[in-house]
């Protein structure tokens, strides 16, 4: 039978505790999970900021109902998109120019949008 001398084996086991952790993990026991949590939080924050930046770049503001578009610009855009014929564009442009000259008051005799163009859009 083989007899092991404990004095010869003890140094190979890492000292008196056997696993080499006689002092414990110390502060690392709390630092490692905290560091992992902070890393995950930072990655989430970077991801959210990136998504918001991509979403804001995708929104170019080319909405058809832009509030800063004047009625004349709207007519020009609709004529360029073939929503209005040349005659409809000229009539609507004359109405808008008359409306601007009178200070924005509408006489109520003319329609604000030609019915033929409205029917084609639908």
Buried (B, 14 or more C-beta within 10 A) or exposed (E): EEEEEEEEEEEEEEEEEEEEEEEEEEEEEEEEEEEEEEEEEEEEEEEEEEEEEEEEEEEEEEEEEEEEEEBEEBBBBBBEEEBBBEEBBEBBBEBBEEBEEEEEEEEEEEEEBBEEBEEEEE
